[in-house]
Amino acid sequence: MRTSARLERIPPYLFAELERKIAAKKAQGIDVISLGIGDPDTPTPALVVDALAASARDPATHQYPSNRGRPEFRDAVTRFYQRRFGVELDPATEVVPALGAKECIFNLNLAFLDPGSAALAADPGYPVYTAGPLLAGADVVPMPLLPDRGFAPDLDALSEADRERSRLMYLNYPNNPTGAVVPDGLFERADKFAREHDVLVVHDASYTETTFDGYVAPSFLETPGAKDVGVEVFSLSKGYNMTGWRTAAIVGNADTVEAYWRLKTNIDSGMFDAVQIAAAAALDRGDTAVGEMRDVYARRRDLVCDALRAIGVDVTPPRGTIYIWAPVPDGHTSASYCELVLEESAVVVSPGGAYGPAGEGFFRISLTVPDDRLAEAVERLRESLGG
Ligand SMILES: Cc1ncc(COP(=O)(O)O)c(C=O)c1O
């Protein structure tokens, strides 16, 4: 069997060795606590589950959905953007449902990239920003996100050749994996860059609802003129505890939304109507549940940051996301430190290098385990690495 050259372009899976070691430990009966994956541990709010159950009982939802999305869904996204961000959307042309941000981001590569062109991708970043362009036969230009710039990419540092061949720019704030919130003026700089170089800005808004200390994350579309040059991918996965539901929306530039829709009509058949109705309920009535989750993650964030500081890790508490991003101690690579943590504490943390070359030297902790398990994990870190 021969796999495609396209598939062979994907770099080796950096978690592979770690996963092998985790499996070996579990096989020995060791209680491994995984702080690796960002998948909310608490259930989807009851009002959303109830809306799904009621809609799923209605046979009218059982046929092929439309890739354009139901009016209830598009209207709810429009209402949400107005209420939450003060952004006006036209539900007929500027909103289409997506089967998760992952699907949407991947397919945007197919819709906008050709061989010879490139995507500008946040580094470290969500892996689809780099695998997607490669699978589309195009290239990736990494934009390093470093602490001394507040995790903002340095757009001025991009070469003329890279500016010219780039057609997409992936941004994501609050940011996975760094936990950074959008640095002042970055959206405006991205907007200007996009106009000058004919680049489409894709802002991944997967964590805008998960913020702390009173910080309220903006939409990229709040930037004046942003709809001329960009789209936002809004996911319900993290903020609403709906990772399994595959619910997101692409909003913004109408031509881009149309191109995405046109591509998708050839790939999938849209989002289950009952899920669209439930997602609309989440957007319309989910604020309280989202606020409760913010409190849960803020509590867990403080627990982890205090424990890391106690063992000498220099960590800055993030104002958003469900992750802690911290430097590995001197003398370690991110992979060697994650292996040490696993060996000494039976706790899994993610090596920063897995999110891109600029992530080397860091590790990521996910806050998506129940409080008692998280408390046990940090206690183990204190005991085994504290000295
Ligand atoms: C930055 C970012 N974008 C997108 C996703 C995937 O979101 P979805 O579940 O909507 O596909 C994740 C999941 O971890 C993420 O961290």
The ligand as an ORCA input file, in Angstrom:
! r2SCAN-3c Opt
* xyz 0 1
  C      -6.351     26.940     19.101
  C      -7.305     25.826     18.825
  N      -8.058     25.868     17.726
  C      -8.923     24.897     17.434
  C      -9.073     23.795     18.259
  C     -10.061     22.742     17.891
  O     -11.351     23.207     18.129
  P     -12.624     22.376     17.691
  O     -12.923     21.392     18.772
  O     -13.683     23.407     17.516
  O     -12.288     21.671     16.405
  C      -8.299     23.692     19.409
  C      -8.400     22.515     20.275
  O      -7.602     22.267     21.132
  C      -7.388     24.739     19.699
  O      -6.627     24.704     20.790
*
